[in-house]
Amino acid sequence: MQPLRYSINITLDGCCDHRVGIADEDIHRHAVENIARADALLFGRVIYEMMEEAWRLATRTVTMPEWTEPFARTIDAAKKYVVSNTLESVDWNAELIRGDLATAVRQLKQQPGRGLLTGGVKLPLALAELGLIDEYEFVVHPRLVGHGPTLFAGLSKHVDLKLVSRLEFGSGAVAMRYEPRRW
């Protein structure tokens, strides 16, 4: 069974707004490595639209630093699944997922492969509630911003985690990977 991995950038005070993290070459290289460990990305509508606007090479209008190009090429080429009941269609190497989330994600996980990678806030909350996330990675940036959004607001039950790896970046950010404790 394929693992479902979750990765998110957050500040020390828990903010996961993509505009406030430290976007440097190390963080982007790490993201490329995460995508390479997966056969596909699993996005909700908001993250899909945000990533497509910023990183779809065929339609990109913003000039990015040269060191972001490996990330741009990797995410542009990646297979994507988009969970949405409001989108009529998707493209950008994407397939729309509708209906029962638990059933759809379990079916994806049962396919052979290296795994799935997800990010964002709303979809991971629903996936955590369903017990479907096999690995959590928090890339904690050494920054205080004093505002949200925050992770897992409204989670109905505790998810106990076990640290499995830790990686420090030159910026002072730390990527910590955890697996759920199975009691």
N, C-alpha and C positions, 0 to 999 in steps of 0.2 A: 504494500500500500504506500502511495506517495505521501510524504509529510507535507503539511501546510505550515509554512513559516510566515511569521508576521514581523515586519521591521518598520520602525518609526523613529524619526528624529524628534527629540524633546529637549527643552531647556531644563536647567537644574530645578526651576520652580514649576515644572510640569507642563509648560506650554508646548503644544505640538503644531503651532502655526508655521507652515513651511517658509514663511518670509522672515523668520527671526533666528533661524539656525545659522551655523557657520558653514557656508557653502564653499568648500575648498576642494583641492584636487584629491586629497586623501579620502574625504567623505564620498566623493563621486566614484573613485576607484573602488572603494568598499561596496558601494551600491551596485557597480558592474559585477563584482564577484558574487554578490547575493543573487542577482538576476541569472547569472551563469549557472548557479546551483539549482535552478528551477526550469521546468519545461514550459511553464506559463505563469502569467501574472493574473491575479484575481482582484479586480477593482470594483468598487461601487461607482455609481454614476459621477459623483463629484470628483473623485480622484482620477477617474478615466478622462473626464473632460479637461481637468486641470493639466494632467500629464500630456494629453494630446495637443493642447494648445501650446505648451512650452517645448515639447520634444519631438513632435511629428516632423520629420525632416522635409517632407514634400510640401508642407504648408507653413513652415516656421518663418516668421517675419522678424524675430528678434535676433540680434547678433549675440552669441554667447562666447565666453572665453574659450580659447583653443583647447584647454585641458578638459572641457566638458564633452568634447566630441566623442570619446569612447563610450561615455554614458548615453549620449544622444543616439549613436548608432545601435547600441545594445538594446535600449528600451524601444526604439523604433522598430527593430526587427522581431522583438519578442511576441510570442503568442499571448493573447489577452482574452480573459473572460470578464464580462461586465455584468454585474448583478444590478438590474434595474427593472422597475415596473412602470417607469415613465418614459424611457427612451423607446422610440419606435424601431430604431435600427442602429447598428454600430459598424464601423469598419476599422481601419488601422490594425489589421491582423487580429481582429476581435470577433468574439461570438457573444451574443446576448444570452443571459441566463435569467429566466423568469420562473415563477412558481415557488414551490417549497424550497427554501434555502438549504435546509439540512439534507434533503434528498439529493439536490443538485450537487452540493459540495462533496457529499459522500461518494457519489458516482464519479466525480472528477478524481478524488483521492484513490479510488479503486483501479484507475487506469495505471498501467506500468509507467515508470519514469522516475525522475530525480526529485520531483516535488513541485509544489506551487508556492508562490510568494504573494503576499498581500500587504497592503499598507492602508493608511487612512485612519478614520476614527469610528464612523458609524458601522460600517461592515464588520470590522474586527470586534466591535462590541457584540454584535449579533453572533458572530462565529465563536467568541469566547463563551457566551451564554450557552451555546450548543455543545461546548467541549470539543470543538473541531480544530483548534489551533494546537499544533504539535511543538512549535518552537516560537518563543517571543524574543525579539531583539530590540533593545532600547539603546539608541545612539544618543547619549546624554551630552549635551553641549554646555560648556562652562559659561553660561549666560543666564542672567535673571531678567525677565521681561515684564513681570507683573500683570499679565493678562492671559486669557485662555485662547483657544479651547484646550481642554485637558482630556486625558485618556480614560476610557471605561467609566465615564459618569453614568450612574444608574445601573451598574452591574449588580445583579440580584444575589450573587453568591461569591464568596472568596475563591480565588484561583491561586493555590499555593504553587510556588515555582522553585526550581532548583537551578542554581547557576552552573552553566556548563562551559562557558568560555568568556574571556574578557580581552579586549583589544584597545590599546590606547593610541590615539592619533596625536600628531605634532601640535595640533590646535588646542590640545587639552581635552577634546571630546573622548568619550569612552563608549565603546560598543560592548554591551553586556548581553549575552545570550542565555536564555533560560528555557527549561523544559518544564511542563506541568508535572507536579508530583502526583503519581498514581498511587493512592493509598489502598 
